[in-house]
Amino acid sequence: MSNNIPAVELVNITKTFGRVHANTNVSMKIHKGEIVALLGENGSGKTTLMNMLSGIYYPDSGAIFIDGKEASIRSPKDAFSYKIGMVHQHFKLVDVLTATENIILGLEGKLNLKESEAKITEICEKYGFDVDPKKKIYDMTVSEKQTVEIVKVLYRGADILILDEPTAVLTPQETEKLFNVMRKMKEDNKALIIITHKLHEVEAISDRVAILRKGEYIADLVTKDTNAQEMTDMMVGHAVKLNIERVKPLSEPKTKLVVKNLTVVDSDGIKKVDDVNFEVKTGEILGIAGISGCGQKELLESIAGLQDTQSGSSVIYINDDGTEDELIGLNPYEISRKGVSLSFVPEDRLGMGLVANMDISDNMMLRSFRQGSTPFTDRKSPYKLAKKVVSVLDVATPSIETPVRKLSGGNVQKVLVGREISNAPTVLMTAYAVRGLDINSSYAIYDLINEQKKKNVAVIFVGEDLDVLLELCDRILVLCDGKVSGVVEDPTPEDKNTVGLLMTKVGGNNSESK
């Protein structure tokens, strides 16, 4: 770590949005040749703070110093002039263009593709990136797309890099590759800031940890001198239990759902789910692992009656009396009319799970408005349920009547998960149930899912954090390109590398890994 003038110094930065104080008098320093992890709960002001450094927002008060000199950063173009580059969680690439074309897009002056490709190759060799400058974005993996985004800011001369949730959709092997690149950038005297919720990654890659709580700067810790528990307690403001128990169901598990030869083809004729077979039992959490876009979404939606499937596909629901119901060909309402108690927490919270302009209470009512024997809709029960969900999951909202579109992404997720679990399902399917949630809220959701398992609910849990999948799930089914590449029985943390390899098909095909 350099002892010279900081690469970045923030002094009393304040930013408000109406009555919401996103950041209040935040002061911090980042030096060249170090990696700083920025931690905080949802709504703590992490992204807002970095958006001011990268020119997306401008502070209401306070000052930013770059290499000891006060800087006025009013746009991303200004940020680049100070050699600041931010790699966002959601990529900003044009699919039909090559890596090189995306990297030089928007630059001024005469551009030479051959010279640009040579410069990109030089950057890749220097830091250990693996990307083909001539490859189209639509042919790239998620990891390759992220590489293009990082190379893009380096190509433009960035010495200060901000990485927002960079490992959210990477395998363990891809994450380690990225960390190796970050270490090389650190050796090259770059200043790096990483925003992440994954504390084991904070411990693995960062030199220091900066913690925000409710928009205020709480602490600056040396990573090697702290631990996950201390960091979490500081983020939340009180002690938080950081372990996921593998609970036992109340009775002997029985097969509840059988999926046979399930195949889903999209409108372009591409197989998103390819001949998938598995079963899930009562009192069991079946984890689904895979790189983003490997068919997880289509798999759950086809079971829920939201996706058309090819002939030969079958999803059999086994009733308590042993009789069977075929779900393929039925829509969600028809599935419910058959007495099948199935709840689904979709990946798309507002597009599919909730109605953005409706308040929390009315969104609860979406599950029950057809029930009852009178022409009048029961509003009291949904209102009580809304109050319970807000209380149990600590949903940050002005009131029950607040439209869900006005809530943060994490609070929207809490409302959706709470509603589906309250439906007393016998099968619960969740797609990225804790995506965008801070660590405190995430563990509250894990506890709720475990409670469902105790009640003999059959749970299908699609997750992106392998450490959580290995702790929470009784079995893990791994998808790669829409196919089952393996199943890990009774997983432990030691199986992380195995699951990672299966996510990229290295581990074999349709084989039990354990």
Salt bridges, closest charged atoms under 4 A:
GLU34 OE2 - ARG208 NH2 2.67
ASP60 OD1 - LYS15 NZ 3.65
ASP67 OD1 - LYS32 NZ 3.66
GLU108 OE2 - LYS77 NZ 3.25
GLU144 OE2 - LYS135 NZ 3.07
GLU149 OE1 - LYS152 NZ 3.20
ASP159 OD2 - LYS83 NZ 3.79
ASP159 OD1 - LYS190 NZ 2.82
GLU165 OE2 - HIS197 NE2 3.54
GLU176 OE2 - ARG183 NH1 3.12
ASP188 OD2 - LYS126 NZ 3.21
ASP207 OD1 - LYS186 NZ 2.79
ASP220 OD2 - ARG208 NH1 2.43
ASP225 OD1 - LYS224 NZ 3.63
GLU245 OE2 - LYS241 NZ 3.82
ASP274 OD1 - LYS271 NZ 3.75
ASP274 OD2 - LYS483 NZ 3.77
GLU284 OE2 - ARG475 NE 2.69
GLU301 OE2 - LYS297 NZ 3.45
ASP320 OD1 - LYS256 NZ 2.94
ASP325 OD1 - LYS338 NZ 3.41
GLU347 OE2 - ARG435 NH1 3.22
ASP362 OD1 - ARG379 NH1 2.89
GLU420 OE1 - ARG367 NH2 2.59
GLU420 OE2 - ARG419 NH2 2.93
GLU451 OE2 - LYS454 NZ 3.58
GLU464 OE1 - ARG435 NH2 3.02
ASP467 OD2 - HIS200 NE2 2.82
ASP467 OD2 - LYS496 NZ 2.95
ASP474 OD1 - LYS453 NZ 2.83
ASP490 OD1 - ARG246 NH1 3.22
ASP495 OD2 - LYS514 NZ 2.90
